[in-house]
Amino acid sequence: MITIVGATGNVGGKIADILIRTGERVRLTARSSDRLRSFVGKNAVAYAGDAMNAEFLVKAFRASDAVFTLIPPDPRVVRFLQYANKIGESIARALEIAKVKYVVNLSSYGAELPEGTGPIVGLHNMEERLNRIKGLNVLHLRASYFMENLLSSIDLIKSNGMIGNAIRGDFKIPFIATRDIAVYAADHLVKRDFSGVTVQYLRGPRDLSMIEATEIIGRRIGKPGMSYVMVPYNDAEKGLVARGLSPDMSRTYIEMSKAFNESKIKSERAKEFVTKTSFETFCDEVFVPAYTQKKVA
């Protein structure tokens, strides 16, 4: 039995699909039972509940051969770090009580840093918390910048014909497709071929700057020459709040952008696993369909 925390998310949902298709028995956890219904079948069981409730998670983790963990994103949370720490504590406590032996944990580039990286600080704390559990074999997947993050630019493209955020346009980013993270995670959840504490960096085939990524997207959606604009930090933070993020969540995202711009968030190249999906493939198979279907707000 494999349990997936956040089974309706960008990565967790894809892991669930892979494991179910290959015949693995899985337990799927998420906040809402409605979003889990499509997964439920002869080898999948849904557990809907609050990840801050350790008792709920103990039931989900009990008799699991392996568990996939993460801090479920919540852009509207009032105090992000407090939220992340509470969920991390709940997950760790449940893993101990349920005596789980194998965990694949979704983390991030920069998670070795204890401060100054915005939401990644919560992932640093999560890694440290899991590392302290006696007898737990944990594989931390320090994934690079999600290609899917750029889907949030669709409204701006449709309204202003551009992409913009607080990351420097010339800064090279090791993008990755979430489906490749899911493939890697699912493989190791099944094989359980890691011991002790293991850190694995994951990135896509090549690094791209925001300017380069914007040019590729522009060609794919019929807007060749589309521009990328680096938005001043204060303006970018206000823009995130206007989109519905909480003030604290917006602040943490800007802090992360600063960390990228100042080259604080780095990888250990010798320890990287390079995944398959190119940015062009992501654009053709994910971005363009999402852009085509999205109506102007």
KEDREN-577754 format. One line per 3 residues: number of its first residue (from 1); their letters; for each residue x, y, z of C-alpha. Coordinates in pm, 1 decimal. Layout:
BEGIN
NUM	a	X:Y:Z ~ ...
//
This chain:
BEGIN
1	mit	0.0:0.0:0.0 ~ 126.7:347.0:-94.7 ~ -26.3:663.7:50.3
4	ivg	-14.0:994.7:-134.1 ~ -53.9:1323.9:50.8 ~ -203.5:1593.9:-171.5
7	atg	-334.5:1346.8:-429.2 ~ -524.7:1612.1:-627.4 ~ -226.7:1845.8:-673.4
10	nvg	2.3:1905.8:-970.3 ~ 246.2:1632.8:-865.6 ~ 39.2:1412.0:-634.9
13	gki	-238.0:1369.2:-890.6 ~ 7.6:1255.5:-1155.0 ~ 170.1:1009.8:-911.7
16	adi	-175.3:871.2:-834.1 ~ -247.7:821.6:-1205.6 ~ 79.6:637.2:-1259.9
19	lir	41.8:405.7:-960.3 ~ -323.0:326.1:-1030.1 ~ -250.7:246.2:-1395.8
22	tge	30.2:8.5:-1294.8 ~ -193.5:-175.7:-1048.7 ~ -45.9:-50.5:-721.0
25	rvr	-277.9:-31.6:-421.3 ~ -296.6:331.2:-311.2 ~ -455.2:554.9:-50.7
28	lta	-517.2:909.1:-170.3 ~ -549.7:1201.3:69.7 ~ -675.8:1551.5:-1.7
31	rss	-890.2:1820.3:160.6 ~ -1200.3:1743.9:-45.9 ~ -1360.4:1408.4:-126.4
34	drl	-1517.4:1559.2:-441.3 ~ -1181.7:1596.0:-612.8 ~ -1078.8:1241.7:-518.9
37	rsf	-1380.0:1067.6:-673.3 ~ -1226.6:1035.6:-1019.2 ~ -937.9:829.5:-877.3
40	vgk	-1133.4:583.7:-666.1 ~ -1147.4:228.5:-800.1 ~ -1062.7:-129.2:-716.7
43	nav	-707.4:-45.3:-610.9 ~ -750.9:313.8:-485.3 ~ -908.6:435.2:-160.1
46	aya	-985.9:801.1:-85.6 ~ -919.2:966.0:250.9 ~ -1054.6:1321.3:267.7
49	gda	-948.2:1534.6:562.4 ~ -725.7:1802.7:708.0 ~ -351.4:1738.9:684.4
52	mna	-308.1:1936.8:1007.2 ~ -494.2:1656.9:1186.5 ~ -235.3:1393.9:1279.7
55	efl	-505.3:1142.2:1377.2 ~ -652.1:1162.5:1026.2 ~ -308.4:1107.0:872.9
58	vka	-230.7:812.4:1102.1 ~ -533.8:632.8:957.3 ~ -416.8:713.6:604.5
61	fra	-58.0:604.6:673.3 ~ -134.2:289.1:874.0 ~ 12.4:-26.6:710.8
64	sda	154.9:178.9:421.5 ~ 469.9:46.2:260.6 ~ 561.3:398.7:148.8
67	vft	422.2:753.0:166.7 ~ 456.6:1053.2:-62.0 ~ 466.7:1376.6:138.8
70	lip	461.9:1747.4:62.6 ~ 339.7:2076.2:205.6 ~ 7.4:2123.6:21.6
73	pdp	7.4:2472.9:-132.9 ~ -249.8:2721.6:-6.2 ~ -209.1:3067.3:-163.8
76	rvv	-462.5:3225.4:71.9 ~ -308.6:3113.7:402.3 ~ -266.7:3404.9:646.0
79	rfl	75.1:3302.6:783.9 ~ 252.4:3068.2:544.7 ~ 543.0:2952.7:761.2
82	qya	312.9:2884.8:1056.4 ~ 84.0:2687.2:825.8 ~ 373.6:2489.8:672.7
85	nki	521.2:2405.4:1012.1 ~ 187.4:2285.7:1151.4 ~ 130.9:2054.9:856.6
88	ges	491.7:1935.4:870.1 ~ 458.3:1853.7:1238.8 ~ 131.7:1668.7:1175.8
91	iar	282.3:1461.1:893.9 ~ 595.2:1376.3:1091.9 ~ 393.5:1276.6:1398.9
94	ale	165.4:1053.8:1192.1 ~ 459.8:887.1:1018.6 ~ 611.0:801.9:1357.3
97	iak	288.5:666.4:1504.1 ~ 206.7:463.3:1192.3 ~ 565.5:336.0:1182.7
100	vky	614.1:416.4:815.1 ~ 954.4:306.7:684.4 ~ 978.0:479.6:343.5
103	vvn	892.8:836.7:244.8 ~ 942.5:1026.2:-81.6 ~ 919.4:1395.8:7.9
106	lss	866.2:1674.7:-244.4 ~ 1111.3:1953.6:-167.7 ~ 1285.7:2219.7:-375.3
109	yga	1611.4:2367.9:-490.7 ~ 1729.5:2593.2:-210.6 ~ 1586.7:2375.1:67.2
112	elp	1929.1:2351.5:228.2 ~ 1892.7:2720.0:326.8 ~ 1717.5:2796.9:659.4
115	egt	1600.2:3146.7:565.5 ~ 1562.4:3405.5:291.2 ~ 1396.4:3185.7:28.4
118	gpi	1026.4:3251.4:85.5 ~ 806.1:2938.7:80.0 ~ 1112.9:2716.8:37.3
121	vgl	1194.5:2782.0:405.3 ~ 890.1:2570.0:489.3 ~ 1036.4:2287.3:279.9
124	hnm	1372.8:2323.6:458.1 ~ 1194.8:2280.4:790.3 ~ 1005.2:1980.3:654.3
127	eer	1327.9:1811.4:544.3 ~ 1486.0:1868.3:884.3 ~ 1176.8:1734.7:1061.4
130	lnr	1168.4:1413.9:857.3 ~ 1543.1:1364.6:895.6 ~ 1499.7:1340.3:1272.5
133	ikg	1256.5:1045.5:1261.4 ~ 1440.1:733.6:1376.1 ~ 1426.7:440.5:1137.6
136	lnv	1274.9:641.6:851.9 ~ 1421.4:609.3:505.5 ~ 1347.8:937.2:329.3
139	lhl	1417.7:1054.2:-24.6 ~ 1394.6:1434.0:-59.0 ~ 1322.0:1540.2:-417.1
142	ras	1466.2:1889.3:-456.8 ~ 1284.0:1981.2:-774.3 ~ 1362.6:2287.6:-979.9
145	yfm	1120.3:2559.1:-1098.6 ~ 794.3:2409.8:-1227.6 ~ 714.2:2479.6:-1592.5
148	enl	350.9:2486.2:-1477.7 ~ 421.7:2804.2:-1279.1 ~ 401.6:2992.3:-1608.4
151	lss	35.9:2895.8:-1653.5 ~ -45.5:3178.8:-1410.7 ~ 73.1:3419.8:-1683.2
154	idl	-209.8:3335.7:-1922.5 ~ -441.2:3614.4:-1802.7 ~ -161.1:3871.3:-1839.6
157	iks	-80.3:3746.9:-2189.3 ~ -444.0:3775.9:-2294.0 ~ -490.9:4120.8:-2140.0
160	ngm	-149.7:4279.8:-2203.9 ~ 28.0:4057.8:-2456.2 ~ 326.5:3996.1:-2227.1
163	ign	464.3:3787.7:-1941.7 ~ 593.3:3957.9:-1629.7 ~ 701.8:3875.9:-1276.6
166	air	972.6:3965.4:-1027.0 ~ 1241.8:3726.7:-1157.0 ~ 1521.0:3878.7:-1366.4
169	gdf	1464.3:3823.3:-1735.3 ~ 1819.6:3704.1:-1800.0 ~ 1842.3:3467.2:-1503.0
172	kip	1879.8:3105.8:-1618.8 ~ 1626.6:2878.8:-1449.0 ~ 1639.0:2496.2:-1445.8
175	fia	1273.4:2441.7:-1539.0 ~ 1105.4:2101.9:-1487.0 ~ 770.1:1951.6:-1588.1
178	trd	568.6:1819.8:-1293.8 ~ 489.1:1498.7:-1481.2 ~ 860.4:1414.0:-1475.7
181	iav	873.7:1467.2:-1099.3 ~ 574.5:1233.2:-1069.3 ~ 741.5:962.3:-1279.3
184	yaa	1056.9:976.3:-1067.0 ~ 862.3:979.0:-738.3 ~ 631.1:693.0:-839.1
187	dhl	924.8:476.0:-943.5 ~ 1097.0:511.3:-606.5 ~ 776.8:476.1:-405.7
190	vkr	735.0:136.2:-569.0 ~ 1098.3:24.4:-558.5 ~ 1179.6:168.5:-213.0
193	dfs	1544.2:155.1:-318.6 ~ 1678.9:426.4:-84.6 ~ 1798.7:418.1:274.4
196	gvt	1869.4:670.5:546.0 ~ 1844.8:1032.2:430.3 ~ 1886.5:1086.4:54.9
199	vqy	1867.8:1413.7:-138.8 ~ 1805.1:1409.3:-513.3 ~ 1800.1:1722.5:-729.9
202	lrg	1567.9:1709.8:-1031.3 ~ 1572.8:1941.9:-1332.3 ~ 1459.8:1946.7:-1693.0
205	prd	1674.4:1904.9:-2007.3 ~ 1804.3:2263.9:-2014.9 ~ 1802.8:2592.0:-1827.4
208	lsm	1611.8:2885.3:-1973.8 ~ 1582.3:3250.4:-1884.4 ~ 1238.2:3405.5:-1853.3
211	iea	1311.4:3597.8:-2172.7 ~ 1385.7:3274.8:-2359.9 ~ 1083.0:3096.6:-2211.2
214	tei	860.0:3387.2:-2312.0 ~ 991.6:3379.9:-2668.7 ~ 917.4:3006.7:-2697.1
217	igr	566.6:3050.8:-2556.6 ~ 504.9:3344.8:-2789.6 ~ 591.5:3141.9:-3097.9
220	rig	370.1:2853.2:-2982.0 ~ 61.3:3072.1:-2925.1 ~ 100.2:3284.4:-3236.2
223	kpg	254.9:3588.2:-3069.8 ~ 615.0:3586.9:-3194.8 ~ 830.5:3848.4:-3028.9
226	msy	616.2:3857.7:-2714.2 ~ 805.2:4041.9:-2442.3 ~ 898.9:3955.2:-2086.7
229	vmv	900.1:4233.5:-1827.5 ~ 1065.2:4215.8:-1486.7 ~ 814.9:4376.9:-1250.3
232	pyn	950.5:4578.6:-952.4 ~ 917.9:4384.7:-628.1 ~ 658.6:4612.9:-469.9
235	dae	440.7:4613.4:-780.2 ~ 472.9:4237.5:-820.0 ~ 368.2:4183.2:-459.1
238	kgl	62.7:4405.8:-503.9 ~ -22.7:4216.5:-821.0 ~ -19.2:3883.2:-638.1
241	var	-250.9:4021.1:-370.8 ~ -484.5:4148.5:-643.8 ~ -494.0:3794.2:-786.3
244	gls	-619.2:3660.0:-453.8 ~ -304.7:3557.2:-270.1 ~ -278.6:3652.0:95.0
247	pdm	-39.4:3939.3:178.4 ~ 197.5:3701.6:358.5 ~ 194.2:3446.4:76.0
250	srt	262.4:3727.6:-173.4 ~ 551.6:3850.4:40.3 ~ 706.4:3502.7:54.0
253	yie	687.0:3460.9:-324.0 ~ 866.2:3791.7:-373.8 ~ 1130.3:3684.3:-124.1
256	msk	1181.2:3369.7:-332.1 ~ 1214.3:3579.2:-649.4 ~ 1481.3:3789.1:-479.5
259	afn	1665.5:3472.2:-379.6 ~ 1665.7:3358.8:-744.0 ~ 1782.9:3700.4:-864.8
262	esk	2066.4:3705.1:-611.5 ~ 2170.1:3346.4:-703.3 ~ 2102.7:3218.6:-352.7
265	iks	1899.3:2926.1:-483.5 ~ 2141.7:2684.8:-644.8 ~ 2177.2:2318.3:-730.2
268	era	2454.3:2066.7:-682.2 ~ 2505.2:1982.7:-1048.6 ~ 2691.8:1660.6:-972.6
271	kef	2384.9:1530.8:-788.2 ~ 2121.2:1623.5:-1046.5 ~ 1892.9:1386.8:-1231.5
274	vtk	1798.3:1532.4:-1569.2 ~ 1440.3:1461.6:-1676.5 ~ 1301.2:1422.5:-2029.5
277	tsf	1025.8:1674.1:-2101.2 ~ 1152.9:1973.5:-2297.6 ~ 1004.1:2319.3:-2252.1
280	etf	879.8:2306.4:-2611.3 ~ 695.7:1980.5:-2542.3 ~ 542.6:2129.3:-2228.6
283	cde	423.8:2428.6:-2429.4 ~ 266.3:2213.2:-2701.2 ~ 100.0:1963.8:-2467.3
286	vfv	11.6:2175.0:-2162.9 ~ 51.6:2550.8:-2209.1 ~ -108.8:2593.6:-2551.9
289	pay	-423.3:2389.2:-2465.7 ~ -462.0:2582.3:-2137.7 ~ -412.0:2913.8:-2318.2
292	tqk	-662.8:2822.1:-2590.1 ~ -929.9:2719.4:-2341.1 ~ -884.1:3018.1:-2109.4
295	kva	-1124.2:3305.5:-2164.5 ~ -1025.5:3667.3:-2109.7 ~ -1099.0:3764.0:-1747.5
//
